[in-house]
Amino acid sequence: MEVTFKSISKTEIIQIVPLLFELNEERISKTTLSTRVLEMVQQNYECIGVFAESKLIGMAGLWFQTRHYAGKSVELDHVLITKAYQGCGIGTKFMHWITNFVKVKGCLWIELNTYVHNFPSHKFYYNQGFVAKGYHLTKTL
């Protein structure tokens, strides 16, 4: 199967909302997700899409920043390959593509969060060379 990876422009970013809706466990409405996505593209955020022909089948958000402990870095956010396309090696190719993409941008470090109970993702990321460095804690305000 032929897939391509490419940046999704600010003007086309809204197309990721159905995939975000599939991913979100909090059941945030599509309207709220749309509003937030339009804000995100104004804040050092880029989104990479995975396309099978012209159909969006996956994505990963990239938040660029400089960290005191890592230098220029990127945080992967909401990485997803739709269920129908999982298990085909697309995720591994996607991670290699992202790694090269962010290296060209000067990043020295990639970090991400994954839900504690999402064991398949843990195995996937460990196989991609990621290591657990700490806990991501949250507090709702």
N, C-alpha and C positions, 0 to 999 in steps of 0.2 A: 504494500500500500504506500502510495506517494503522499507525504505530508510536507507542508512548508511551515516555517516559523517566520513571523514578521511582527514588527511594531504596529500596534493599532493606534491610529492618529486620534488626537483630541476630538476631532469632528465625528469619528466613528466609534468612539469609546463606549457609547451606550449599548452596543451590541453584546457586551459581556454580561449585562444584567441577568438574562435568563440563566447563564451558567453560575453566576454568583448566587442566584436564588436557589439553585440546586444544591449549592455547597453550604449555604448558611444554616446553621442549626438553630439560630435564634428566631427563625421565620420572620425576618425583617421583610417588609413589603417591597415589591418591585419599585414602587414610587419612591420610597425612602432610599433604596439602593441606587436608583437613578440619580437622585439629588446628590448623594454622597460621592458617587463616581465622578460626576461633573465637578465637584469640589476637589477631589483627589488629583485630577489632572493639572490643577493649578499649584500643586505642592510637591514638586520633585518626584512625581509618580509617573511611571511608564507601564504600559501593559503589552505583553507579547502574546500574540495569538498563535494557536496551532490550527492549521487549516488542512482539511482533506478536500482537495479541489477548492471550492470557494466556501465550504461549510466550516464554521468555527466549531472545533471539537475539543478545544482545550485552551488554557491560558495560564499566565503567571504574572502577577503584579511585581513591579520592581520599585522599591523606595530607595533612592540614592541619598547618602549622607556621609559625613566624616565623623568617625568615632574616635575618641581619645585613645582607646585601646586597640584600634584596628586600622586607623587611617581611613582613606576613602573606601567606602563599603556599600553594599547593597543588601537590603532585606527582601527576600522572596516572600510574597504574600499571595494567598488564595491560589495556590498551584492546583490545577485540575485538568485531568483528561477525562472526558465523559466515559461512562461505564462501558458503552458499546465498543470503545476503542482501547480500553485498558488491557494489559497483558500482551500487547503486540510489540513492545520495545520502544514505543513512542516516547514514554517518559524519560527513559535513559538518553535517547537522542536529544530530547528537549533540554535536559540538564546540561549536556555537553554544549549545546548551542548557546544556552544562557551563560555558561561559564566563559566561553569565548567572547560573547557579546559584552559582558561586563568587564572583562580583562582589557578589551580595546578601549573602554571608557576610563581605564585607570584604576579600577577597583582592586583592592588587595584582599578582600574578605567578603564572603557571602554568609549571611545568617538567615534563619527562618524559624518560625514557630509551627508546631503541629499539635493537634489536640492530643491530650494524654492517652485517651482511649483508642486512638487511630493507629493501632499496631501495624497494619500493612504499610502505612506511610513511614513509620519509624524504620522498618526493615529496608524500604526503598531508599530512604535518605542515607542510612548507614552504608548501603551498597554503593552510593554515589560519593562516598568519602566524607560525609558530614559526621561530626562527633557531638555528643551532648555536652554542653559547657555549663548549663545552669537551668533554672526554672524561669518561666515567664509567668509572672503573677499579675492578676488583674483585680480591680476594685471598681464596681459600678457606682457612679455618682448620681 
